[in-house]
């Protein structure tokens, strides 16, 4: 669970600030208006002998208190407040094992990256790397298999680890004896996911061959995965044809075969889906579909608390209003 806290200043009624424009307008109107004289003289030359008139100092203070009173009242009407927002994010991430075939047939160069011809394993690693980067909240492990499976990376949240030499860097042809042990790969991946606390556990198995190694059949392994609550997605990569691959004893001819029926049965048993990828763009679309189907569940709870500030401005307005009123009745009072 992740906790985010944020405090901001806001106005509940920001429209009230528009009333501040009335203050300079009132000042202009006040300067232009005046009370009518009580006594009318035909000439004021006699008053000149009294000398210059002393200006009252109280008038300016009184005007200031009036403006301060109005300003405080308007600010109080806008309801300023501190908003304390707390958000709890609970993520129910997916835990998955990417099982990648590293048999000799994965050397066949029938895929493209950009305008460059590459082998199936390079294309698979490139698409897998992009897929991993998008799964930011999931624990992912990488399992490679040929004649037998081996763990390239344990389940981890570290994308740097998975993309580096400790993860995909260990997915290479020739590290174990050749062959295609699909059943053993599913069983090894299921064992890694068993007892994990996640609600969603999946295996994505990518292969270009037919099961011809290992002691456990792919169908039995799929049943085991289903019993453990693990979904299995299967992907057949490559194209039919005759190819030549390099082996420790020299070049060897290869006739490409796919056991699509078994891969479909695995997916059906383990509540997954079967896909076929004949080029890099097709493989990218498949991983995109899996990404859409296996979304991470994110629960958000937001708590908002407000500390009202309007009362301070209202109290200030009352104080300035009382000062103005009291002054008008005492020190600022004018007599004819």
Beta strands, then each sheet from edge to edge (+ up, - down):
strand 1: 2-11
strand 2: 80-92
strand 3: 94-101
strand 4: 111-113
strand 5: 116-118
strand 6: 139-145
strand 7: 149-156
strand 8: 200-207
strand 9: 230-237
strand 10: 242-247
strand 11: 250-255
strand 12: 274-277
strand 13: 297-308
sheet 1: 1+ 2- 13+
sheet 2: 7+ 6- 3- 8- 9- 12-
sheet 3: 4+ 5-
sheet 4: 10+ 11-
end
